[in-house]
Amino acid sequence: METKKNNFYVITGGPGVGKTTLINKLFNGGFLTIREDARRIIKEQMENQKDGLPWKNKDLYANLMLEASINSYNEIALKNTSNITFFDRGILDAICYMKMENIPISKDILSEIENHPYNKNVFILPPWKEIYETDGERKQDWKEAELTFCKMKNTYIEFNYKIIEIPKISVEERVKFILKSIANNLQ
């Protein structure tokens, strides 16, 4: 049975657009935040010399991301909190990755998406070349970052979410923008 989670907000976008910095700022402002699973998975897989990496075994990596995203969602949902909760990426981010890598999406996975809804307003950060960096866990080049943004946006729209694009402004202004958007949608 679907439970509507109007207080669960996704912050998404391609790699290197400031999502983690924004999530950290929201956390420091007293909000409940859920960190991105992908970087943790990559780090764990690398440390343990496993194959669940986007540059080794894409299917395994996608399934690890999907499972971790569902577990993160369920963990917070079980707390039955009505507090605003911000997710650094959502379950549909794993679906977007699967689509980009031509990994089949089963009916069971589609059912999971339906059973784990977020607020219909999804915040997306656009590509921002001036702040984009690669590192040991983020290996996508700039063109891949731009493509990921477009695919992410389309994936959320395909699943009937409304995209709210966050402007390229300071992290403090981004927080204000998000909170104002949420307040305006509650009226």
ZAMI-406893 format. One record per atom (N, C-alpha, C): residue in three letters; chain; atom name; z, x, y. Coordinates in Angstrom, 1 decimal. Atoms other than C-alpha are relative to their C-alpha. Layout:
! ZAMI-406893
ATOM   r c  a      Z      X      Y
ATOM ALA A CA      Z      X      Y
...
//
This chain:
! ZAMI-406893
ATOM   r c  a      Z      X      Y
ATOM MET A  N    0.0    0.8   -1.2
ATOM MET A CA    0.0    0.0    0.0
ATOM MET A  C    0.0    0.9    1.3
ATOM GLU A  N    0.1   -0.8   -1.2
ATOM GLU A CA   -1.0    1.4    3.4
ATOM GLU A  C    1.1   -0.3    0.9
ATOM THR A  N   -1.0    0.2   -1.0
ATOM THR A CA    1.7    1.9    5.9
ATOM THR A  C   -0.6    0.6    1.3
ATOM LYS A  N    0.6   -0.5   -1.3
ATOM LYS A CA    0.4    2.3    9.5
ATOM LYS A  C    1.0    0.9    0.6
ATOM LYS A  N   -0.9   -1.0   -0.7
ATOM LYS A CA    1.8    5.4   11.1
ATOM LYS A  C   -0.5    0.3    1.4
ATOM ASN A  N    0.5   -0.1   -1.4
ATOM ASN A CA    1.2    4.9   14.8
ATOM ASN A  C    0.7    1.2    0.7
ATOM ASN A  N   -0.7   -1.1   -0.7
ATOM ASN A CA    3.7    7.7   15.6
ATOM ASN A  C   -0.5    1.4   -0.6
ATOM PHE A  N    0.5   -1.2    0.6
ATOM PHE A CA    1.7   10.3   13.5
ATOM PHE A  C   -1.3    0.4    0.7
ATOM TYR A  N    1.1   -0.5   -0.8
ATOM TYR A CA   -0.7   12.2   15.8
ATOM TYR A  C   -0.6    1.3   -0.5
ATOM VAL A  N    0.7   -1.2    0.4
ATOM VAL A CA   -3.3   14.7   14.7
ATOM VAL A  C   -0.6    0.7    1.2
ATOM ILE A  N    0.7   -0.9   -1.0
ATOM ILE A CA   -4.3   17.7   16.9
ATOM ILE A  C   -0.9    0.8   -0.9
ATOM THR A  N    1.0   -0.7    0.8
ATOM THR A CA   -7.5   19.2   15.5
ATOM THR A  C   -1.0    0.7    0.8
ATOM GLY A  N    1.1   -0.7   -0.6
ATOM GLY A CA  -10.6   21.2   16.3
ATOM GLY A  C   -0.4    1.1   -0.9
ATOM GLY A  N    0.4   -1.1    0.8
ATOM GLY A CA  -12.4   24.2   15.1
ATOM GLY A  C    1.1    1.1    0.1
ATOM PRO A  N   -0.9   -1.1   -0.1
ATOM PRO A CA  -10.7   27.6   14.7
ATOM PRO A  C    0.1    0.6    1.3
ATOM GLY A  N   -0.1   -0.9   -1.2
ATOM GLY A CA   -9.3   29.6   17.6
ATOM GLY A  C   -0.1   -0.8    1.3
ATOM VAL A  N    0.1    0.7   -1.3
ATOM VAL A CA   -9.1   26.8   20.2
ATOM VAL A  C    1.3   -0.3    0.7
ATOM GLY A  N   -1.3    0.1   -0.6
ATOM GLY A CA   -5.4   26.9   20.9
ATOM GLY A  C    0.9   -1.1   -0.7
ATOM LYS A  N   -0.8    1.0    0.6
ATOM LYS A CA   -4.0   24.3   18.4
ATOM LYS A  C    1.4    0.4   -0.3
ATOM THR A  N   -1.4   -0.5    0.4
ATOM THR A CA   -1.1   26.4   17.2
ATOM THR A  C    0.8    0.2    1.2
ATOM THR A  N   -0.8   -0.2   -1.2
ATOM THR A CA   -0.1   27.4   20.7
ATOM THR A  C    0.4   -1.4    0.6
ATOM LEU A  N   -0.3    1.4   -0.5
ATOM LEU A CA   -0.2   23.7   21.7
ATOM LEU A  C    1.1   -0.6   -0.8
ATOM ILE A  N   -1.0    0.6    0.9
ATOM ILE A CA    1.8   22.6   18.7
ATOM ILE A  C    1.3    0.7    0.2
ATOM ASN A  N   -1.3   -0.7   -0.3
ATOM ASN A CA    4.4   25.3   19.4
ATOM ASN A  C    0.6   -0.4    1.3
ATOM LYS A  N   -0.5    0.5   -1.3
ATOM LYS A CA    4.7   24.1   23.0
ATOM LYS A  C    0.6   -1.4   -0.1
ATOM LEU A  N   -0.6    1.4    0.3
ATOM LEU A CA    5.2   20.5   21.8
ATOM LEU A  C    1.3    0.1   -0.7
ATOM PHE A  N   -1.2   -0.3    0.8
ATOM PHE A CA    7.8   21.8   19.3
ATOM PHE A  C    1.1    0.4    1.0
ATOM ASN A  N   -1.0   -0.5   -0.9
ATOM ASN A CA    9.6   23.7   22.1
ATOM ASN A  C    0.4   -1.1    1.0
ATOM GLY A  N   -0.3    1.1   -0.8
ATOM GLY A CA    9.5   20.5   24.1
ATOM GLY A  C    0.8   -1.1   -0.7
ATOM GLY A  N   -0.9    0.9    0.7
ATOM GLY A CA   11.6   18.7   21.5
ATOM GLY A  C   -0.8   -1.0   -1.0
ATOM PHE A  N    0.7    0.9    0.9
ATOM PHE A CA    8.8   17.0   19.5
ATOM PHE A  C    0.0    0.5   -1.4
ATOM LEU A  N    0.1   -0.3    1.4
ATOM LEU A CA    8.6   16.9   15.7
ATOM LEU A  C   -1.5    0.4   -0.2
ATOM THR A  N    1.3   -0.6    0.2
ATOM THR A CA    5.6   19.1   14.7
ATOM THR A  C   -0.1    0.4   -1.4
ATOM ILE A  N    0.3   -0.5    1.3
ATOM ILE A CA    4.0   19.9   11.4
ATOM ILE A  C   -1.1    1.1    0.1
ATOM ARG A  N    0.9   -1.2   -0.1
ATOM ARG A CA    2.4   23.3   11.1
ATOM ARG A  C   -1.2   -0.2   -0.9
ATOM GLU A  N    1.2   -0.1    0.8
ATOM GLU A CA   -1.1   23.9    9.8
ATOM GLU A  C    0.2    0.6   -1.4
ATOM ASP A  N   -0.1   -0.5    1.4
ATOM ASP A CA   -1.3   24.4    6.0
ATOM ASP A  C   -1.0    1.1   -0.3
ATOM ALA A  N    1.1   -0.9    0.4
ATOM ALA A CA   -4.5   26.4    5.9
ATOM ALA A  C    0.4    1.5    0.1
ATOM ARG A  N   -0.4   -1.4   -0.2
ATOM ARG A CA   -3.2   29.7    7.4
ATOM ARG A  C    1.1    0.4   -1.0
ATOM ARG A  N   -1.1   -0.3    1.0
ATOM ARG A CA   -0.1   29.5    5.1
ATOM ARG A  C   -0.6    0.2   -1.4
ATOM ILE A  N    0.6   -0.1    1.3
ATOM ILE A CA   -2.3   29.0    2.1
ATOM ILE A  C   -0.8    1.3   -0.1
ATOM ILE A  N    0.8   -1.3    0.0
ATOM ILE A CA   -4.6   31.9    3.0
ATOM ILE A  C    0.9    1.2   -0.2
ATOM LYS A  N   -1.0   -1.1    0.0
ATOM LYS A CA   -1.6   34.2    3.6
ATOM LYS A  C    0.6    0.1   -1.4
ATOM GLU A  N   -0.6    0.0    1.4
ATOM GLU A CA    0.0   33.2    0.2
ATOM GLU A  C   -1.0    0.4   -1.0
ATOM GLN A  N    1.0   -0.3    1.0
ATOM GLN A CA   -3.2   33.5   -1.7
ATOM GLN A  C   -0.3    1.5    0.1
ATOM MET A  N    0.3   -1.5   -0.2
ATOM MET A CA   -3.9   37.0   -0.2
ATOM MET A  C    1.2    0.8   -0.5
ATOM GLU A  N   -1.2   -0.8    0.4
ATOM GLU A CA   -0.3   38.2   -0.8
ATOM GLU A  C    0.1    0.0   -1.5
ATOM ASN A  N   -0.1    0.1    1.4
ATOM ASN A CA   -0.4   37.0   -4.4
ATOM ASN A  C   -1.3    0.4   -0.8
ATOM GLN A  N    1.3   -0.4    0.6
ATOM GLN A CA   -4.0   38.3   -5.0
ATOM GLN A  C   -0.6   -1.1   -0.8
ATOM LYS A  N    0.6    1.2    0.7
ATOM LYS A CA   -5.2   34.8   -5.9
ATOM LYS A  C   -1.4   -0.3    0.6
ATOM ASP A  N    1.4    0.3   -0.4
ATOM ASP A CA   -8.7   33.2   -5.5
ATOM ASP A  C   -0.1   -1.2    1.0
ATOM GLY A  N    0.2    1.2   -0.8
ATOM GLY A CA   -7.9   30.1   -3.4
ATOM GLY A  C   -0.2    0.3    1.5
ATOM LEU A  N    0.3   -0.4   -1.4
ATOM LEU A CA   -9.5   31.5   -0.3
ATOM LEU A  C   -1.4   -0.5    0.4
ATOM PRO A  N    1.3    0.6   -0.4
ATOM PRO A CA  -12.4   30.2    1.8
ATOM PRO A  C   -1.2    1.0   -0.3
ATOM TRP A  N    1.1   -0.9    0.2
ATOM TRP A CA  -14.4   33.4    1.1
ATOM TRP A  C    0.0    0.4   -1.5
ATOM LYS A  N    0.0   -0.3    1.5
ATOM LYS A CA  -13.6   33.5   -2.7
ATOM LYS A  C   -0.3   -1.3   -0.8
ATOM ASN A  N    0.1    1.2    0.8
ATOM ASN A CA  -13.1   30.1   -4.4
ATOM ASN A  C    0.2   -1.2    1.0
ATOM LYS A  N   -0.1    1.1   -1.0
ATOM LYS A CA  -13.9   27.3   -1.9
ATOM LYS A  C    0.5   -1.3   -0.5
ATOM ASP A  N   -0.5    1.2    0.6
ATOM ASP A CA  -13.2   24.5   -4.3
ATOM ASP A  C    1.5    0.0   -0.1
ATOM LEU A  N   -1.5   -0.2    0.2
ATOM LEU A CA   -9.7   25.8   -5.1
ATOM LEU A  C    0.7   -0.1    1.4
ATOM TYR A  N   -0.6    0.0   -1.4
ATOM TYR A CA   -9.0   26.5   -1.4
ATOM TYR A  C    0.0   -1.5    0.6
ATOM ALA A  N    0.1    1.4   -0.5
ATOM ALA A CA  -10.2   22.9   -0.5
ATOM ALA A  C    1.1   -0.8   -0.6
ATOM ASN A  N   -1.1    0.8    0.7
ATOM ASN A CA   -7.9   21.4   -3.1
ATOM ASN A  C    1.4    0.4    0.4
ATOM LEU A  N   -1.3   -0.5   -0.4
ATOM LEU A CA   -5.0   23.5   -2.1
ATOM LEU A  C    0.3   -0.6    1.4
ATOM MET A  N   -0.2    0.5   -1.4
ATOM MET A CA   -5.5   22.4    1.6
ATOM MET A  C    0.3   -1.5   -0.1
ATOM LEU A  N   -0.2    1.5    0.1
ATOM LEU A CA   -5.8   18.7    0.6
ATOM LEU A  C    1.3   -0.3   -0.5
ATOM GLU A  N   -1.4    0.2    0.6
ATOM GLU A CA   -2.7   18.8   -1.6
ATOM GLU A  C    1.1    0.3    1.0
ATOM ALA A  N   -1.0   -0.4   -1.0
ATOM ALA A CA   -0.7   20.6    1.1
ATOM ALA A  C    0.1   -1.0    1.1
ATOM SER A  N    0.0    0.9   -1.1
ATOM SER A CA   -1.8   18.2    3.8
ATOM SER A  C    0.6   -1.3   -0.4
ATOM ILE A  N   -0.6    1.2    0.5
ATOM ILE A CA   -0.9   15.2    1.7
ATOM ILE A  C    1.5    0.1   -0.2
ATOM ASN A  N   -1.4   -0.2    0.2
ATOM ASN A CA    2.5   16.7    0.8
ATOM ASN A  C    0.7    0.1    1.4
ATOM SER A  N   -0.6   -0.1   -1.3
ATOM SER A CA    3.2   17.5    4.5
ATOM SER A  C    0.2   -1.4    0.6
ATOM TYR A  N    0.0    1.4   -0.5
ATOM TYR A CA    2.4   13.9    5.4
ATOM TYR A  C    1.1   -0.8   -0.7
ATOM ASN A  N   -1.0    0.8    0.8
ATOM ASN A CA    4.5   12.4    2.6
ATOM ASN A  C    1.4    0.4    0.3
ATOM GLU A  N   -1.4   -0.5   -0.3
ATOM GLU A CA    7.5   14.6    3.4
ATOM GLU A  C    0.5   -0.6    1.3
ATOM ILE A  N   -0.4    0.6   -1.3
ATOM ILE A CA    7.6   13.3    7.0
ATOM ILE A  C    0.1   -1.5   -0.1
ATOM ALA A  N   -0.1    1.5    0.2
ATOM ALA A CA    6.8    9.7    6.0
ATOM ALA A  C    1.2   -0.4   -0.7
ATOM LEU A  N   -1.2    0.4    0.7
ATOM LEU A CA    9.7    9.7    3.6
ATOM LEU A  C    1.3    0.0    0.9
ATOM LYS A  N   -1.1    0.0   -0.9
ATOM LYS A CA   12.0   10.5    6.5
ATOM LYS A  C    0.1   -1.3    0.8
ATOM ASN A  N    0.1    1.3   -0.7
ATOM ASN A CA   10.9    7.1    8.0
ATOM ASN A  C    0.4    0.1    1.4
ATOM THR A  N   -0.3   -0.2   -1.4
ATOM THR A CA   11.2    8.5   11.5
ATOM THR A  C   -1.0   -0.8    0.8
ATOM SER A  N    0.9    0.7   -1.0
ATOM SER A CA    9.8    6.5   14.4
ATOM SER A  C   -0.4    1.0    1.1
ATOM ASN A  N    0.2   -1.0   -1.0
ATOM ASN A CA    9.7    9.7   16.5
ATOM ASN A  C   -1.5    0.4    0.0
ATOM ILE A  N    1.4   -0.5   -0.1
ATOM ILE A CA    6.3   10.9   17.7
ATOM ILE A  C    0.0    1.3   -0.8
ATOM THR A  N    0.2   -1.2    0.8
ATOM THR A CA    5.1   13.5   15.2
ATOM THR A  C   -1.4    0.5    0.2
ATOM PHE A  N    1.3   -0.7   -0.2
ATOM PHE A CA    2.3   16.0   15.9
ATOM PHE A  C   -0.4    0.9   -1.2
ATOM PHE A  N    0.5   -0.8    1.1
ATOM PHE A CA    0.3   17.4   13.0
ATOM PHE A  C   -1.1    1.0    0.4
ATOM ASP A  N    1.0   -1.0   -0.3
ATOM ASP A CA   -1.6   20.7   13.4
ATOM ASP A  C   -1.0   -0.1   -1.1
ATOM ARG A  N    1.0    0.4    1.0
ATOM ARG A CA   -4.6   19.4   11.5
ATOM ARG A  C    0.5   -1.2   -0.8
ATOM GLY A  N   -0.4    1.1    0.9
ATOM GLY A CA   -4.6   16.3    9.3
ATOM GLY A  C   -0.8    0.1   -1.3
ATOM ILE A  N    0.6    0.0    1.3
ATOM ILE A CA   -5.8   15.4    5.8
ATOM ILE A  C   -1.5    0.0    0.2
ATOM LEU A  N    1.5    0.0   -0.2
ATOM LEU A CA   -9.3   14.7    7.2
ATOM LEU A  C   -0.6    1.4    0.3
ATOM ASP A  N    0.5   -1.4   -0.3
ATOM ASP A CA   -9.6   18.4    8.2
ATOM ASP A  C   -0.4    0.6   -1.4
ATOM ALA A  N    0.4   -0.5    1.4
ATOM ALA A CA   -9.6   19.2    4.4
ATOM ALA A  C   -1.3   -0.7   -0.4
ATOM ILE A  N    1.2    0.8    0.4
ATOM ILE A CA  -12.2   16.5    3.9
ATOM ILE A  C   -1.2    0.6    0.7
ATOM CYS A  N    1.0   -0.6   -0.8
ATOM CYS A CA  -14.3   18.0    6.7
ATOM CYS A  C   -0.5    1.3   -0.6
ATOM TYR A  N    0.3   -1.3    0.7
ATOM TYR A CA  -14.1   21.4    5.0
ATOM TYR A  C   -0.8   -0.2   -1.3
ATOM MET A  N    0.6    0.4    1.2
ATOM MET A CA  -15.1   19.8    1.7
ATOM MET A  C   -1.5   -0.4    0.3
ATOM LYS A  N    1.3    0.4   -0.3
ATOM LYS A CA  -18.1   18.2    3.3
ATOM LYS A  C   -0.9    1.2    0.5
ATOM MET A  N    0.8   -1.1   -0.5
ATOM MET A CA  -19.2   21.4    5.1
ATOM MET A  C   -0.4    1.0   -1.2
ATOM GLU A  N    0.2   -0.9    1.1
ATOM GLU A CA  -19.0   23.3    1.8
ATOM GLU A  C   -0.7   -0.7   -1.2
ATOM ASN A  N    0.6    0.8    1.1
ATOM ASN A CA  -20.7   20.5   -0.3
ATOM ASN A  C    0.8   -0.1   -1.2
ATOM ILE A  N   -1.0    0.2    1.1
ATOM ILE A CA  -17.6   20.0   -2.4
ATOM ILE A  C    0.1   -1.6   -0.2
ATOM PRO A  N   -0.1    1.4    0.2
ATOM PRO A CA  -17.6   16.5   -4.0
ATOM PRO A  C    1.3   -0.6    0.4
ATOM ILE A  N   -1.2    0.8   -0.4
ATOM ILE A CA  -15.2   13.9   -2.6
ATOM ILE A  C    0.1   -1.2   -0.9
ATOM SER A  N   -0.1    1.1    1.0
ATOM SER A CA  -14.0   11.6   -5.3
ATOM SER A  C    0.6   -1.3    0.6
ATOM LYS A  N   -0.6    1.2   -0.5
ATOM LYS A CA  -12.9    8.0   -5.0
ATOM LYS A  C    1.5    0.1    0.1
ATOM ASP A  N   -1.5   -0.3   -0.1
ATOM ASP A CA   -9.3    9.2   -5.7
ATOM ASP A  C    0.3    0.6    1.4
ATOM ILE A  N   -0.3   -0.6   -1.3
ATOM ILE A CA   -9.5   11.4   -2.6
ATOM ILE A  C   -0.2   -1.0    1.1
ATOM LEU A  N    0.2    1.0   -1.1
ATOM LEU A CA  -10.9    8.6   -0.5
ATOM LEU A  C    1.1   -1.0    0.0
ATOM SER A  N   -1.2    0.9    0.1
ATOM SER A CA   -8.0    6.4   -1.7
ATOM SER A  C    1.2    0.7    0.7
ATOM GLU A  N   -1.1   -0.8   -0.6
ATOM GLU A CA   -5.6    9.2   -0.6
ATOM GLU A  C   -0.1   -0.1    1.5
ATOM ILE A  N    0.3    0.1   -1.5
ATOM ILE A CA   -7.2    9.1    2.9
ATOM ILE A  C    0.5   -1.3    0.5
ATOM GLU A  N   -0.3    1.3   -0.4
ATOM GLU A CA   -6.8    5.4    3.1
ATOM GLU A  C    1.6   -0.2    0.0
ATOM ASN A  N   -1.5    0.2    0.1
ATOM ASN A CA   -3.1    5.6    2.0
ATOM ASN A  C    0.8    0.9    0.8
ATOM HIS A  N   -0.7   -1.0   -0.9
ATOM HIS A CA   -2.2    8.3    4.5
ATOM HIS A  C   -0.6   -0.1    1.4
ATOM PRO A  N    0.6    0.2   -1.3
ATOM PRO A CA   -3.3    6.9    7.9
ATOM PRO A  C    0.9    0.7    1.1
ATOM TYR A  N   -0.6   -0.5   -1.3
ATOM TYR A CA   -2.5    8.5   11.3
ATOM TYR A  C   -0.2   -0.9    1.1
ATOM ASN A  N    0.3    0.7   -1.1
ATOM ASN A CA   -2.5    7.1   14.7
ATOM ASN A  C   -1.5    0.1    0.2
ATOM LYS A  N    1.5    0.0   -0.1
ATOM LYS A CA   -6.1    6.1   15.4
ATOM LYS A  C   -0.5    0.8    1.1
ATOM ASN A  N    0.4   -0.9   -1.1
ATOM ASN A CA   -6.2    8.3   18.5
ATOM ASN A  C    0.3    1.4   -0.5
ATOM VAL A  N   -0.1   -1.4    0.4
ATOM VAL A CA   -6.9   11.9   17.4
ATOM VAL A  C   -0.4    0.9    1.1
ATOM PHE A  N    0.3   -1.0   -1.1
ATOM PHE A CA   -6.7   14.8   19.8
ATOM PHE A  C   -0.7    1.2   -0.6
ATOM ILE A  N    0.8   -1.1    0.5
ATOM ILE A CA   -9.4   17.4   19.4
ATOM ILE A  C   -0.2    1.0    1.1
ATOM LEU A  N    0.2   -1.1   -1.0
ATOM LEU A CA   -9.7   20.7   21.2
ATOM LEU A  C   -1.4    0.6   -0.2
ATOM PRO A  N    1.3   -0.5    0.1
ATOM PRO A CA  -13.2   21.9   22.0
ATOM PRO A  C   -0.1    1.5   -0.2
ATOM PRO A  N    0.1   -1.5    0.1
ATOM PRO A CA  -14.5   25.4   21.3
ATOM PRO A  C    0.2    0.6    1.4
ATOM TRP A  N   -0.3   -0.6   -1.2
ATOM TRP A CA  -13.3   27.7   24.0
ATOM TRP A  C   -0.2    1.5   -0.2
ATOM LYS A  N    0.3   -1.4    0.3
ATOM LYS A CA  -15.0   31.1   23.9
ATOM LYS A  C    0.9    1.0    0.6
ATOM GLU A  N   -0.8   -0.9   -0.7
ATOM GLU A CA  -12.7   32.8   26.3
ATOM GLU A  C    1.3    0.3   -0.7
ATOM ILE A  N   -1.2   -0.3    0.7
ATOM ILE A CA   -9.7   32.4   24.0
ATOM ILE A  C   -0.2    0.2   -1.5
ATOM TYR A  N    0.3   -0.1    1.5
ATOM TYR A CA  -11.4   32.6   20.6
ATOM TYR A  C    0.1    1.4   -0.5
ATOM GLU A  N   -0.2   -1.3    0.7
ATOM GLU A CA  -10.4   35.5   18.3
ATOM GLU A  C   -0.1   -0.2   -1.5
ATOM THR A  N    0.0    0.0    1.5
ATOM THR A CA  -10.9   36.3   14.7
ATOM THR A  C    1.2    1.0   -0.4
ATOM ASP A  N   -1.0   -0.9    0.5
ATOM ASP A CA   -8.2   38.0   12.5
ATOM ASP A  C   -0.1    0.0   -1.5
ATOM GLY A  N    0.1   -0.2    1.4
ATOM GLY A CA   -7.4   38.7    8.9
ATOM GLY A  C    0.0   -1.4   -0.8
ATOM GLU A  N    0.0    1.4    0.7
ATOM GLU A CA   -7.0   34.9    8.1
ATOM GLU A  C   -1.1   -0.9    0.6
ATOM ARG A  N    1.1    0.7   -0.7
ATOM ARG A CA   -9.6   33.6   10.6
ATOM ARG A  C   -1.2    0.8    0.1
ATOM LYS A  N    1.1   -0.9    0.1
ATOM LYS A CA  -12.9   35.1    9.8
ATOM LYS A  C   -1.3   -0.7    0.5
ATOM GLN A  N    1.2    0.7   -0.5
ATOM GLN A CA  -15.3   32.5   11.2
ATOM GLN A  C   -0.6    0.6    1.3
ATOM ASP A  N    0.5   -0.5   -1.3
ATOM ASP A CA  -17.7   33.7   13.9
ATOM ASP A  C   -0.1   -1.2    1.0
ATOM TRP A  N    0.0    1.0   -1.0
ATOM TRP A CA  -18.3   31.8   17.1
ATOM TRP A  C   -0.9   -1.2   -0.3
ATOM LYS A  N    0.8    1.1    0.4
ATOM LYS A CA  -21.2   29.7   15.8
ATOM LYS A  C    0.6   -0.9   -1.0
ATOM GLU A  N   -0.8    0.8    1.0
ATOM GLU A CA  -19.1   28.6   12.8
ATOM GLU A  C    1.1   -0.8    0.7
ATOM ALA A  N   -1.1    0.7   -0.7
ATOM ALA A CA  -16.3   27.7   15.2
ATOM ALA A  C   -0.6   -1.3    0.7
ATOM GLU A  N    0.6    1.1   -0.6
ATOM GLU A CA  -18.7   25.5   17.2
ATOM GLU A  C   -0.5   -1.1   -1.0
ATOM LEU A  N    0.5    0.9    1.0
ATOM LEU A CA  -20.2   23.9   14.1
ATOM LEU A  C    1.2   -0.8   -0.6
ATOM THR A  N   -1.2    0.6    0.6
ATOM THR A CA  -16.7   23.2   12.7
ATOM THR A  C    0.5   -1.1    1.0
ATOM PHE A  N   -0.4    1.0   -1.0
ATOM PHE A CA  -15.8   21.4   16.0
ATOM PHE A  C   -0.8   -1.3   -0.2
ATOM CYS A  N    0.9    1.2    0.1
ATOM CYS A CA  -18.8   19.1   15.7
ATOM CYS A  C    0.2   -0.8   -1.3
ATOM LYS A  N   -0.2    0.7    1.3
ATOM LYS A CA  -18.3   18.4   12.0
ATOM LYS A  C    1.4   -0.7    0.0
ATOM MET A  N   -1.4    0.5   -0.1
ATOM MET A CA  -14.5   17.8   12.6
ATOM MET A  C   -0.1   -1.4    0.8
ATOM LYS A  N    0.1    1.2   -0.9
ATOM LYS A CA  -15.3   15.3   15.4
ATOM LYS A  C   -0.7   -1.1   -0.8
ATOM ASN A  N    0.8    1.0    0.7
ATOM ASN A CA  -17.9   13.5   13.2
ATOM ASN A  C    0.8   -0.5   -1.2
ATOM THR A  N   -0.8    0.5    1.1
ATOM THR A CA  -15.5   13.3   10.2
ATOM THR A  C    1.0   -1.0    0.4
ATOM TYR A  N   -1.1    0.9   -0.4
ATOM TYR A CA  -12.7   11.7   12.1
ATOM TYR A  C   -0.7   -1.4    0.5
ATOM ILE A  N    0.7    1.2   -0.4
ATOM ILE A CA  -15.2    9.2   13.7
ATOM ILE A  C   -0.5   -0.8   -1.2
ATOM GLU A  N    0.5    0.7    1.2
ATOM GLU A CA  -16.7    8.4   10.3
ATOM GLU A  C    1.2   -0.8   -0.7
ATOM PHE A  N   -1.1    0.7    0.6
ATOM PHE A CA  -13.2    7.4    9.1
ATOM PHE A  C    0.8   -0.9    1.1
ATOM ASN A  N   -0.5    1.0   -1.0
ATOM ASN A CA  -12.7    5.1   12.2
ATOM ASN A  C    1.1    0.5    0.9
ATOM TYR A  N   -1.0   -0.5   -1.0
ATOM TYR A CA  -10.5    7.4   14.4
ATOM TYR A  C   -0.7    0.1    1.3
ATOM LYS A  N    0.5   -0.1   -1.3
ATOM LYS A CA  -11.0    7.5   18.1
ATOM LYS A  C    0.4    1.5    0.5
ATOM ILE A  N   -0.1   -1.4   -0.4
ATOM ILE A CA  -11.5   11.1   19.4
ATOM ILE A  C    0.4    0.0    1.5
ATOM ILE A  N   -0.4   -0.3   -1.4
ATOM ILE A CA   -9.7   12.2   22.6
ATOM ILE A  C   -0.1    1.5    0.1
ATOM GLU A  N    0.2   -1.4   -0.2
ATOM GLU A CA  -11.0   15.5   23.7
ATOM GLU A  C    0.9    0.6    1.1
ATOM ILE A  N   -1.0   -0.6   -0.9
ATOM ILE A CA   -8.4   17.7   25.3
ATOM ILE A  C   -0.8    1.1    0.9
ATOM PRO A  N    0.8   -0.9   -0.8
ATOM PRO A CA   -9.8   19.6   28.3
ATOM PRO A  C    0.5    1.5   -0.2
ATOM LYS A  N   -0.2   -1.4    0.0
ATOM LYS A CA   -9.9   23.4   28.6
ATOM LYS A  C    0.9    0.4    1.2
ATOM ILE A  N   -1.0   -0.2   -1.0
ATOM ILE A CA   -6.7   23.7   30.7
ATOM ILE A  C    1.2    0.8   -0.6
ATOM SER A  N   -1.2   -0.8    0.5
ATOM SER A CA   -3.4   25.6   30.4
ATOM SER A  C    0.7   -0.8   -1.0
ATOM VAL A  N   -0.7    0.6    1.1
ATOM VAL A CA   -1.2   24.8   27.5
ATOM VAL A  C    1.0   -1.1    0.6
ATOM GLU A  N   -0.9    0.9   -0.6
ATOM GLU A CA    1.3   23.1   29.8
ATOM GLU A  C   -0.7   -1.3    0.4
ATOM GLU A  N    0.8    1.1   -0.4
ATOM GLU A CA   -1.4   20.9   31.2
ATOM GLU A  C   -0.6   -0.8   -1.2
ATOM ARG A  N    0.5    0.7    1.2
ATOM ARG A CA   -2.7   20.1   27.7
ATOM ARG A  C    1.1   -0.9   -0.5
ATOM VAL A  N   -1.1    0.8    0.4
ATOM VAL A CA    0.8   18.9   26.8
ATOM VAL A  C    0.1   -1.3    0.8
ATOM LYS A  N   -0.1    1.2   -0.9
ATOM LYS A CA    0.9   16.6   29.8
ATOM LYS A  C   -1.2   -1.0   -0.3
ATOM PHE A  N    1.2    0.9    0.3
ATOM PHE A CA   -2.6   15.3   29.0
ATOM PHE A  C    0.3   -0.8   -1.3
ATOM ILE A  N   -0.3    0.7    1.3
ATOM ILE A CA   -1.5   14.4   25.4
ATOM ILE A  C    1.0   -1.1    0.3
ATOM LEU A  N   -1.1    1.0   -0.2
ATOM LEU A CA    1.7   12.7   26.5
ATOM LEU A  C   -0.4   -1.1    0.9
ATOM LYS A  N    0.5    1.0   -0.9
ATOM LYS A CA   -0.1   10.8   29.3
ATOM LYS A  C   -0.9   -0.9   -0.8
ATOM SER A  N    1.0    0.8    0.9
ATOM SER A CA   -2.8    9.6   26.7
ATOM SER A  C    0.8   -0.9   -0.9
ATOM ILE A  N   -0.8    0.9    1.0
ATOM ILE A CA   -0.1    8.4   24.3
ATOM ILE A  C    0.7   -1.1    0.8
ATOM ALA A  N   -0.7    1.0   -0.8
ATOM ALA A CA    1.8    6.6   27.1
ATOM ALA A  C   -1.0   -1.1    0.4
ATOM ASN A  N    1.0    0.9   -0.4
ATOM ASN A CA   -1.4    5.0   28.3
ATOM ASN A  C   -0.4   -1.0   -1.1
ATOM ASN A  N    0.4    0.8    1.2
ATOM ASN A CA   -2.2    3.8   24.8
ATOM ASN A  C    1.1   -0.9   -0.5
ATOM LEU A  N   -1.1    0.8    0.5
ATOM LEU A CA    1.2    2.3   24.3
ATOM LEU A  C    0.1   -1.3    0.9
ATOM GLN A  N    0.0    1.2   -0.9
ATOM GLN A CA    0.7   -0.1   27.3
ATOM GLN A  C   -0.9   -1.1   -0.4
//
